[in-house]
Amino acid sequence: MSSELFKHINYAKAYRKNRLGAAQWVLANPETFPELLDYCFAESQDDLSHKAAWVLEFVCLDDLSILYPHFDLFFKNLSSVKKDQSLRPMAHLCELLVLQYYKKKASDLVPLFLEKYKIEMIECSFDWLITDQKVACQVRAMTALYYLGTEFDWIHPELQQIIQQNIHSGSGAYKARGRAVLAQIAKFSK
């Protein structure tokens, strides 16, 4: 493992500038990206894994396509992420991927986002929705599932049921996204 990457992601404080600085370094040194993923999915899921996940999120916000060649590793390990601090950026990446694929129809992503990856994302997203997760993770899962449901017709009825079941007890953000997703499903169904 590159001690240089370790130095960049092992910052003392989780300030935005530290995460952004580490992401900029990875973007300038793209050969370190697989190592960043290894840190994200480290079995110990220690502080370094969530710091790496935060950096991964910033890297992918700048250049999502850097993740595409590493889909096998990403999706193979996605369900192993359990810590709140790491789940939020992973859910955000799933949301970004479906928006790129279904909404923007990104030509570089379309041939690479295989059904097996979509199925893994579906399983993880439903898991995030029905387990006790932070709202940021859940609202991103809702969006991912809505778009995946435009391809897999069984998803929308399941998603609709879960949202309707939980919307009354959800936070303001959950309610807002839930209402928006329910409206999208209704419009799509027509």
Buried (B, 14 or more C-beta within 10 A) or exposed (E): EEEEBBEBBBBEEEEEEBBBBBBBBBBEBEEBBEBBBBBBBBEEBEEBBBBBBBBBBBBBBEEBEBBBEEBEBBBEBBEEBEBEBBBBBBBBBBBBBBBBBBEEEBEEBEEBBEEEBBEBBBEBBBEBBBEEBBBBBBBBBBBBBBBBBBEBEEBBEBBBEBBEEBBEEBEEEBBEBBEBBBEBBEEEEE
